[in-house]
C-alpha cells in the first residue's frame, strides 16, 4: 500500500514537471528499498553503462551532427541533389525527401532538419507550383525520415539498452544500421508515389541537367560526399568498429567544416561542443538510471508478469503488433524519442520476444512508429516546430500533414507485418 502511494506521488510530481531522470531514479530507489535490496546496485548499474564500448559512439556522432547543423551542409545537399535530379518528374519532392532524411540521420534531430532546411525547401516547393499545404506537409514530415538510417542516435541507444538487458536474443548496432535501410527507402518511396499522384495535374518547372552546374555542385560538396561511404563502408567492411567510425566521423567533420570550408570558427567550437554535450549528458543520465530501473523490473519479474497478463487477452502475434503500433504512435506523440526508448524498451522487448518477434525487427518497428509520432496530431513535437518555423497556425499544420501521416502509416504497417523487409540484409 505504501509502495503504491509513493509511486503515485512520484507520477503526480512528474506531471508537474519533475525531471525525467529524477522520476525514473525515484521509482528505482523505491522499488529496491521495498524489495530489501542494497541501493548500491543503482551505482553499479550506472558504472556498468560506462564500461559499454558502444557508448563512445554517442557523444562523437552527436558532436559531428551539431557541427554539421551549424554549417552550410544543408544548402550544399540541396544544390547537389537538384543538380543531379532536377530533370526528373517531381524532382524537388525527391530532393526534399533524400536531403531531409540524410540530414536527420547525421544530426539525429528532426526539429533541426525542419528549421535548417525549411527556409530552403518550403519556398522552393511553392515556387515550383506545388500546393501550399502539400509543401508544408512534405517539409514537416520529411524531417523525421532519417531516424532509421545510420548513424542515427536512436538506433545506437536502442542497441545499448537491449545489450544491457543480458537477454539470449540481443542486437548489435551494425545489425540495426543495416535493418533500417529498406524500411526507410519504403517510406520515401510511398511519399514519392503519393506526391506524384496528388500533383499529377501540376505543371512543374523541371531543371534540365547541366554539366557545368553538376560539376560545380559536386566540387562544392566534394569534402562531404565521401562521409557516408567512409562510415558505412568502414563498418560493414569490418575495417573499424562503431566507436572508431564515430571518432573518424567527428574528426573528419571537424576538419572540413572548421579548416576547409571555414563555416564554423574555432571561437564557435566550444559553444557547439557544449550544446552537444548537454544533450549527451541528459541522455546518459536518463540511460544510466533507466538501466537501474530495468534491473529492478527484471528482479521483480515485471516483464514476465506483464507477458502473462497480456497473453490472457492477446493470443496472436499479429494482434499484439497491431496494439503495439497504436501504443507506440500515441507514445511518440507525447514523449521525446530518447525518453520513450529508455522507459519502454526494457518492457516491450521481453514482451515481443515472447510472441516470437525478432528484437532487431522490433527496433525498426519501434523507431518507425516514433517517426510518425513526431507529427501525430494533436501534440506531435514537429507539428509545433513547423508551426513556429513557418509562422502557420497549428490547424494549418494538421491539415497539411494528415495525408502524409496516412501514407506513412501504411508503410509502417508493411514494415511491421513484413519482417523480411528489415531482416533480409541482416540474416
Number of C-alpha atoms within 10 A of each C-alpha: 5 8 12 10 10 15 16 13 11 19 16 13 14 15 10 9 9 13 12 17 19 16 20 25 20 17 23 22 21 20 21 22 13 10 12 9 13 10 15 10 15 22 13 13 19 18 12 14 21 14 10 12 12 20 17 16 22 22 24 22 26 26 27 25 25 22 25 22 21 16 18 15 21 20 17 18 25 20 22 24 21 24 23 21 20 21 16 15 15 22 20 24 23 21 22 26 25 19 27 29 24 23 29 30 25 24 25 26 22 27 21 18 26 27 19 22 21 21 14 15 24 22 14 15 21 15 13 16 14 23 16 15 15 21 22 26 25 23 26 32 28 25 33 29 26 32 29 30 26 26 32 25 25 23 26 22 22 25 22 22 22 22 17 17 18 9 12 7 14 17 20 17 22 19 19 27 22 20 27 29 18 19 23 22 17 17 22 22 16 16 24 17 12 16 18 15 10 13 15 12 8 13 10 17 15 16 16 13 15 13 11 10 15 18 15 15 20 20 13 17 18 13 15 18 14 10 15 15 10 15 22 18 14 16 19 15 10 10 12 15 19 25 19 18 22 24 18 19 24 22 14 16 20 20 14 15 21 17 13 12 16 13 17 21 13 12 8 13 16 11 11 18 16 12 14 20 18 13 13 17 12 13 18 20 15 22 24 25 27 29 25 25 26 26 20 22 18 15 14 14 11 14 20 16 12 14 19 14 11 13 16 8 10 15 11 10 16 13 12 17 19 13 13 18 21 11 12 22 23 20 21 27 24 18 18 15 18 17 17 17 24 25 18 15 19 23 18 19 22 22 21 18 15 16 17 10 16 17 21 28 24 21 25 28 27 26 23 31 28 29 29 26 26 29 30 25 22 13 17 24 20 26 28 21 20 25 18 13 16 17 9 13 13 18 13 14 23 21 15 23 24 16 16 23 21 12 15 25 18 14 20 25 16 16 24 25 15 12 19 15 19 26 19 11 13 16 8
